[in-house]
Amino acid sequence: MEGADRERAYWDRQARFDPLWAILSDPSKAGRRWDLQAFLETGRREVSLLMYQLKTLGIDVARESALDFGCGVGRLTQPLATFFDQVVGIDISPEMIRLADGINRHPDRVRYVCSAGDDLAKLPSAPFSFIYSNVVLQHVEPARALQYVRELLRSTAPGGLFVFQLPSHPRPPDDTPPAPRPLPDAAYRAAVHAEPDIPSSIGPGSDLMLTASVTNISDHPWSQAEAGAIRLGNHWLSGTGHAMLVQDDARASLPDTLAPGHTCRVTFTVRAPREPGEYQLECDVVHEGLTWFADKGSTTWRTTVRVSGDVRQVEREADAPIDDVRTALALPDMASVDTPGPLPMHGIHRDEVLRAIEEERSTLVHEEIDERCGSEWVGYRYFVRRT
């Protein structure tokens, strides 16, 4: 069986067996435990964060058309329609495309395409102003993944942007931190309170020192020696609280062990957004590498902060909450589907990626460390402008 045929058969099995977990592999969600609404909400959050990051980096993106490469059931394709006039999702699996079509909330602006083989011949001839691919290329054999990178660069309009993530190379064994161990779901319960003297208005990009208390209100101790790092962190959300704009701002370490019912106080410095406007500052506890406590049902702390200047909506389009998803995925009984096997993982060395970018007459405008491939890999996210 050729590479593309083998890959298609594998992802068709994943689509019939446990498609949401295959796309977003949270260990606690295996066995069809993803709620469809919560799953799609992760895509809305990811796209909101990405678009705000582009704004803060000063990277302009035309809003005509976007491509979601490796779209699966449309987790990212759907929220991209909030920002772009037309969006195409492409995937190698006909089964994934079938599921995506079944929950398409924007059929007037979103369509899905099944790629037939090793190339992207079915893509529209007009290039895209924006192309995005996340946790996709790492599952493709390296030679074909690099071919896809080149083809996607050619499918990017002049002046357009291609953002993608890839592992580069395995991390040396002596540099690999121990993997975090999940706690029981019931352990992820915290009460967070910040000091009340937080100013209601601060300057763009200014630092703000927070003092907060964190109480373990679960029946389980938080032992970092056993479970890995547990810290207090913060987010910046839009004024209505519907769109997360900055997810990872600052962290404060908690004690090595925090017993049930015990409280600690921590101090850390957060940085205000650079765009004037009204925001919500949110604090939550994070089990590093695994989950924010809020994603397990814990309550966060929030307050409204005005960044000095004219108050305006930071991302008006992203402020609306996600539509209700009333259509369930049409899946066969799990017992009737062969187990697909583990997710493949591959890397392309950063030097090869940069060489391909240069040879395809494109420019790397931003690069960042990416850990979506796991702590055992060194990975990067690339922001590439087509010239």
N, C-alpha and C positions, 0 to 999 in steps of 0.2 A: 504494500500500500504506500503510495507517494506521501510526502510530508503533509501537504495540505489536506489530502483525503483522511489521513490518520488523525490530524488535528481536528478536522470537522467531526469525525466519528466520536472522538473523545469528548468534545464540548457538547455534542448532541446528547451523549449519555449524562453529562453533568446537568444539562437543561431538563432532562426528564427525571433525574434523581433528586437533586437539591440545588436548583439554579441560583437562588439568592446567596446561599453560603459559598457557592463556587465563585461568585463575583466579589463578595465581601466576606472573607473567611474568618469571621469572629469565632473562636473556638466554642463559645457558649451558645452559638446559633446553629451549630451543625445539627442535622436531622430535621430540617424544615422548621426550625424554631424562630426564624426571622418573621416578624410581623411586617406585612407588605408596606403599610403606612410608614413605620419606623425606618424600614430599609430605604424607601424613596426619600425620606427626610434627610438621610445621610448624604444623598446626592445633592439635594438643594443646599445643604450647608456647605458642601465641598465647593460647589460652583460659586456660591456667594463669597466664600473666603478667597477663592482664586481671583474673581473679578475685582474685589477690593484690593487684593495684593497688587494686581496689575496697575490699578489707579495709583497706589502709594509709590510704586516703582517708577511711575511716569511712563509706562508702556501703553501707548494708545492702540486700540483695536477697533477696526471698522466693524459695524454691527450688521453687515449684510447677510453673511452666511457662515455657518459653523459645521464642523464635522466631528462626531464622537467616534473615534476608532476603537473597535472592540467593545461595542455598546452593550452587549448582553441584553438584558430586558429593558434597557433605557434609563437606568438609574441617573446618569449624567445628561443624557440626551434631553430628557424632559425639562429640567431646570435651565439648560442652555437656551431653550425657547423663550425664556423670560428676557434674555439679553440680545438675541439675534432674530432677524426677520425670518430666516429659514434655517432649519437644522436637519442634517442627515446623520443617522446612526448606521454604522456598518459593522457586521459581525460575520464570522465564518460559519456559524452554526444556524442552520434553518430553524431549529427548534427554539433557539434564543430569539430569533427574529419573530417567530410566531407568537411567543409570549409577549414580546415588546409591542407588537401590533395590538394585542388584546388589551393592553392597559395604556394605550396612547391617549393622553388627555388633550393633545394639541394636533389633531390630524390635519388641520389647515396649514400648520407650519412645520410639522415634524413628519419625516418619513424614514422608513428603515429599509436597508439594502443588505442582501446576503452576498458576501463575496464568494466568487466561484472557485478560486484557486489561489495560486501563489502571487497573483498580481491584483491590482485594484481596478481592473478594466471596467467594472460596473459603476464606478463613480461618475458623477456628472462631469462633462467636459470643462465647465466653468470652474476656475479654482476657488478655494474657500478663503475667506478673510481670517478665519480662526480654526485651528485644528487642535484637538485635545485628546490625549490618550493617557490613562492612568491604570496601573497594575494590570496591564495587558501584554505589552511587549516582553515582559520578563517570563511569560509562559510560552513564548514562541522560540523555536530553535534559532540559535544566534545568526546563522547565515540568512535565514528568511526574515528575522526581525530587523537586521540591518538593511535588507532590501526594502522592507516596509518603510523604514525611516527615510530612505532616499525617495521612495515614491510619494510619501506623504509630504516631504519638502517640495517636490515638484507639483503637488496638488495644492500648495499654499499660494495664494495670490501674491503678486509683488507688493511688498509692504505689509503683508499679512503675518500672522504669528502662529507658530507651532509649538505647543507645550507638551512635553512628554517626560516620562520617568523610566529609568532603567537601572538595574544593578550593574556595577562595573566589574568587580572582582571579589572573590571571597576575602573576608577579613582574616588576618593572621590569627591563628588559634590563641596566642597569648594576648591578643587585643580584644577578644570577644567577651563581653560581660555576661554573667550568668543570666539565663532567661528568666523573666518574672513568672511567678506561679499564681494562677487565678485563685482568688478567695471565693468562698461560697457567696452566691448572690446576696444573701441576707446580710453579709458583712459590709456591703457598700452602702452604709447609712451614716451620714454625718450632719451635724448642725454647725453651720458656719455663720459667724457674725463679725462684721468689721466695726471699728471704732466709729462713733457717730459724727466726728468732726471733719468729715470729708468735705472739701469745698464743692459747691454746686457748679462753679465755673472755673476752668483752668485754661492755660494757653495751649495752642497746637503743639504737639510733640513734647510737651513738658513732662517731667517726672513727678510722680505722686507716691509718697510713702504710705503704705497701708499697714495697720496693725490689726490683726484678726485673731479670733479664737476659733478653734476647731474642736468639736466634741465627738467622740465615738459613741453614737447612739445605737449601735448594733450590739449583739450578744457575742461578737467574735473579736478577739484582739487583732490589732493591725501590727504584725511583726514583719519588719522590713528584712530582717535576716532570713526569714522563711519565704516571704512573698515577693521581695523586690521593693524598689523605691516607691514610696507613697508621699505625695507632696500636695501643698495647696497651690493652685494656679488661678489665673484670671482670664476672662474673655472680654472683648468689646463687642457689643451688639448695637444695631441701629436703634433709633429712638423709640420705636414701637416694640423692640425686643424680638421681632420676627426673624431678622437676618443677622447671622453671626458674621462679623467683619474681620476680627482678629481672634484666632483661637489660642495661639500660643504666644503669650506676652511675657509673663514672669512666673517664677516658681519660688516656693519657700519649703524647705525640708521640714518634715514633722519628726518627732522623737522616734528613736529606733523601734520602740514598741509603745502603742497607745491602747491601753486596756479599755474594755467596755465601760462606759460612763465617765471616762477620764477626759479632761480638757487640756489643751496646750494653747499657748499664744505664740504667734509668729509675726515677723515684720518683713515686708518685702516691698520692692519699688516697681510700680507699673508705669508704662509710658502712654500718654494720651495719643489718640489718633491725630494725624497732621491736618486733616480736613476739618474746618469749622463745622459745627452742627451739634445736634443733641444725640447723646449716646446712652446706653445702659452699660454700666460696669458690673460684671458678674464674677463671683468667686466660687470655685468648686474644688473638691479634692480629686486628685488624679492618681490612679495606680499606673505608674509609668509603663508604657509599652503595651498596656492592656485596655484600660477603660477610664473614662471620667465617671465619677460616682453618679452624676445626674443621669447618665445613660442606663444606669441600673435602678433608677427610680428615686434617688436621693434628692433632697431639696437644696437649691443653691441660694446664695445671697446676691441681691442686686440693688443698685442705686442708680439714679439718673445723674449724669454729668454733662454739663454744657461746655463744649470746647469754644473758646471765645471767638467771636466773629459772627457773621450772619448765620442764623440758624436755618438750615435747609436739610432736606432729605438727602442722606448720603447715597443710598441706592433705592430710589423709589420703587423700581420694578421688583427688587428682591424682598420688599417689605411684606408682601402678602403671604400669609401662611399657605402651606401646601394644600391643594384641593383634596377633598375626601376621595379616597380610592375605594370604590365600592365593588370593583370587579376582582374576583379572586383569580389567581393563576390556575389555568387548566392543566393539572399535572396528573400523571398516572399514579397508581398506588406504588409506593416505594419498593414494596416487596417484589413487584413485577419488573423492576429495572436492575440491570447488572450494576454492581458498584463500579464507579468510573476509575477508582484508584487515586493516588495522591496527585496533587497539582504539580506539574513540572515547573522547575525554576532554572532559569539561565541568565547569564550576564553577557554584556558586550563592553569591553574595556573602554573607559572614557576616551582614551587616545583614538580609538577607532571611530567613536561617535563624533568627536571633534573633526576628524579628517573627513568624514562623510558630510558634515555640515559645510565645511569649507569647499569641498568639491561640488556641492550642489548650489554654490553661489548664494549662500545664506550666512547670517551673522548671529553668533551667540550673544544675546543682549543681557542675559542674566542666568546664573547657575546657582544651585543650592544643594546642600547635602539632603539626601532623601533616605528615609529608613522604612519605607513601605515594604521593602523586600526582606525585612528582618535583620536582626542584629548581627547575623553571621555574614552579611554582605556589606560592602561599601557601595552605596548607590547615589545617584544624582538625579535632579530634575532640571531639565534644559528648557530655556525660553529662547526660541530661535526666530529671528526676523528674516523673512524671504526678501532678498534684494533684487 
